[in-house]
Amino acid sequence: MTIIAAKINIDNKCDHISLINDIAVNKFNAKSAHEVNTNVFNIDDGLNDVRAYFDVSNRGITFICRYAKDIPSVKQRIEEFVANSASIKITL
Protein backbone atom coordinates (compact mmCIF):
# COMPACT_ATOMS: atom_id res chain seq x y z
CA MET A 1 0.00 0.00 0.00
CA THR A 2 2.22 2.80 -1.25
CA ILE A 3 0.27 4.85 -3.76
CA ILE A 4 -0.37 8.41 -2.56
CA ALA A 5 -3.82 9.68 -3.54
CA ALA A 6 -3.88 12.98 -1.65
CA LYS A 7 -2.26 14.98 1.13
CA ILE A 8 -3.86 17.57 3.34
CA ASN A 9 -2.52 19.89 6.01
CA ILE A 10 -4.55 20.82 9.06
CA ASP A 11 -4.24 23.74 11.44
CA ASN A 12 -3.29 23.39 15.09
CA LYS A 13 -6.89 23.81 16.26
CA CYS A 14 -8.06 20.77 14.32
CA ASP A 15 -8.15 17.38 16.05
CA HIS A 16 -6.69 14.95 13.53
CA ILE A 17 -8.48 11.90 14.93
CA SER A 18 -11.89 13.56 14.68
CA LEU A 19 -11.09 14.80 11.19
CA ILE A 20 -9.96 11.38 9.96
CA ASN A 21 -13.06 9.84 11.51
CA ASP A 22 -15.30 12.41 9.78
CA ILE A 23 -13.67 11.61 6.44
CA ALA A 24 -14.10 7.86 7.02
CA VAL A 25 -17.77 8.20 7.93
CA ASN A 26 -18.84 10.89 5.47
CA LYS A 27 -16.76 10.00 2.42
CA PHE A 28 -16.06 6.26 2.72
CA ASN A 29 -19.28 5.11 4.41
CA ALA A 30 -17.34 3.61 7.30
CA LYS A 31 -18.76 3.24 10.78
CA SER A 32 -15.59 4.91 12.04
CA ALA A 33 -11.87 5.15 11.36
CA HIS A 34 -9.75 2.46 13.00
CA GLU A 35 -6.22 3.13 14.17
CA VAL A 36 -4.22 0.11 12.95
CA ASN A 37 -0.86 1.45 14.06
CA THR A 38 0.30 4.65 15.72
CA ASN A 39 -1.11 7.49 13.59
CA VAL A 40 -2.14 5.06 10.82
CA PHE A 41 -5.88 4.68 10.21
CA ASN A 42 -8.03 2.36 8.13
CA ILE A 43 -10.77 4.61 6.77
CA ASP A 44 -12.72 2.37 4.38
CA ASP A 45 -14.60 0.22 6.89
CA GLY A 46 -12.29 -2.77 6.88
CA LEU A 47 -11.72 -3.10 3.14
CA ASN A 48 -8.12 -2.09 3.86
CA ASP A 49 -7.77 -0.40 0.46
CA VAL A 50 -7.34 3.16 1.80
CA ARG A 51 -5.39 4.36 4.80
CA ALA A 52 -4.74 7.75 6.33
CA TYR A 53 -1.30 8.48 7.80
CA PHE A 54 -0.97 11.41 10.20
CA ASP A 55 2.41 13.17 10.27
CA VAL A 56 2.69 14.74 13.71
CA SER A 57 5.58 17.08 12.87
CA ASN A 58 3.94 18.59 9.77
CA ARG A 59 0.30 18.22 10.89
CA GLY A 60 -0.45 16.58 7.59
CA ILE A 61 -2.53 13.59 6.57
CA THR A 62 -1.51 11.46 3.62
CA PHE A 63 -4.07 9.17 2.03
CA ILE A 64 -2.62 5.96 0.63
CA CYS A 65 -4.35 3.55 -1.76
CA ARG A 66 -3.59 -0.12 -2.19
CA TYR A 67 -4.66 -0.07 -5.85
CA ALA A 68 -3.93 2.56 -8.51
CA LYS A 69 -7.51 2.25 -9.81
CA ASP A 70 -8.77 3.78 -6.55
CA ILE A 71 -6.71 6.97 -6.75
CA PRO A 72 -9.20 9.12 -8.74
CA SER A 73 -12.09 8.22 -6.45
CA VAL A 74 -10.12 8.77 -3.25
CA LYS A 75 -8.68 12.05 -4.53
CA GLN A 76 -12.17 13.28 -5.46
CA ARG A 77 -13.62 12.36 -2.06
CA ILE A 78 -10.83 14.15 -0.23
CA GLU A 79 -11.14 17.24 -2.46
CA GLU A 80 -14.89 17.36 -1.78
CA PHE A 81 -14.32 17.10 1.96
CA VAL A 82 -11.64 19.81 1.93
CA ALA A 83 -13.84 22.16 -0.10
CA ASN A 84 -16.29 22.22 2.82
CA SER A 85 -13.74 22.85 5.58
CA ALA A 86 -11.86 26.00 6.52
CA SER A 87 -9.39 24.24 8.81
CA ILE A 88 -7.64 22.12 6.18
CA LYS A 89 -5.75 22.70 2.96
CA ILE A 90 -5.14 20.14 0.27
CA THR A 91 -1.64 19.62 -1.11
CA LEU A 92 -1.88 17.19 -3.98
C-alpha positions as CSV (number, residue, x, y, z in Angstrom):
1,M,0.0,0.0,0.0
2,T,2.2,2.8,-1.2
3,I,0.3,4.9,-3.8
4,I,-0.4,8.4,-2.6
5,A,-3.8,9.7,-3.5
6,A,-3.9,13.0,-1.7
7,K,-2.3,15.0,1.1
8,I,-3.9,17.6,3.3
9,N,-2.5,19.9,6.0
10,I,-4.5,20.8,9.1
11,D,-4.2,23.7,11.4
12,N,-3.3,23.4,15.1
13,K,-6.9,23.8,16.3
14,C,-8.1,20.8,14.3
15,D,-8.1,17.4,16.1
16,H,-6.7,14.9,13.5
17,I,-8.5,11.9,14.9
18,S,-11.9,13.6,14.7
19,L,-11.1,14.8,11.2
20,I,-10.0,11.4,10.0
21,N,-13.1,9.8,11.5
22,D,-15.3,12.4,9.8
23,I,-13.7,11.6,6.4
24,A,-14.1,7.9,7.0
25,V,-17.8,8.2,7.9
26,N,-18.8,10.9,5.5
27,K,-16.8,10.0,2.4
28,F,-16.1,6.3,2.7
29,N,-19.3,5.1,4.4
30,A,-17.3,3.6,7.3
31,K,-18.8,3.2,10.8
32,S,-15.6,4.9,12.0
33,A,-11.9,5.1,11.4
34,H,-9.8,2.5,13.0
35,E,-6.2,3.1,14.2
36,V,-4.2,0.1,13.0
37,N,-0.9,1.4,14.1
38,T,0.3,4.7,15.7
39,N,-1.1,7.5,13.6
40,V,-2.1,5.1,10.8
41,F,-5.9,4.7,10.2
42,N,-8.0,2.4,8.1
43,I,-10.8,4.6,6.8
44,D,-12.7,2.4,4.4
45,D,-14.6,0.2,6.9
46,G,-12.3,-2.8,6.9
47,L,-11.7,-3.1,3.1
48,N,-8.1,-2.1,3.9
49,D,-7.8,-0.4,0.5
50,V,-7.3,3.2,1.8
51,R,-5.4,4.4,4.8
52,A,-4.7,7.8,6.3
53,Y,-1.3,8.5,7.8
54,F,-1.0,11.4,10.2
55,D,2.4,13.2,10.3
56,V,2.7,14.7,13.7
57,S,5.6,17.1,12.9
58,N,3.9,18.6,9.8
59,R,0.3,18.2,10.9
60,G,-0.4,16.6,7.6
61,I,-2.5,13.6,6.6
62,T,-1.5,11.5,3.6
63,F,-4.1,9.2,2.0
64,I,-2.6,6.0,0.6
65,C,-4.3,3.5,-1.8
66,R,-3.6,-0.1,-2.2
67,Y,-4.7,-0.1,-5.9
68,A,-3.9,2.6,-8.5
69,K,-7.5,2.3,-9.8
70,D,-8.8,3.8,-6.5
71,I,-6.7,7.0,-6.7
72,P,-9.2,9.1,-8.7
73,S,-12.1,8.2,-6.5
74,V,-10.1,8.8,-3.2
75,K,-8.7,12.1,-4.5
76,Q,-12.2,13.3,-5.5
77,R,-13.6,12.4,-2.1
78,I,-10.8,14.2,-0.2
79,E,-11.1,17.2,-2.5
80,E,-14.9,17.4,-1.8
81,F,-14.3,17.1,2.0
82,V,-11.6,19.8,1.9
83,A,-13.8,22.2,-0.1
84,N,-16.3,22.2,2.8
85,S,-13.7,22.8,5.6
86,A,-11.9,26.0,6.5
87,S,-9.4,24.2,8.8
88,I,-7.6,22.1,6.2
89,K,-5.7,22.7,3.0
90,I,-5.1,20.1,0.3
91,T,-1.6,19.6,-1.1
92,L,-1.9,17.2,-4.0
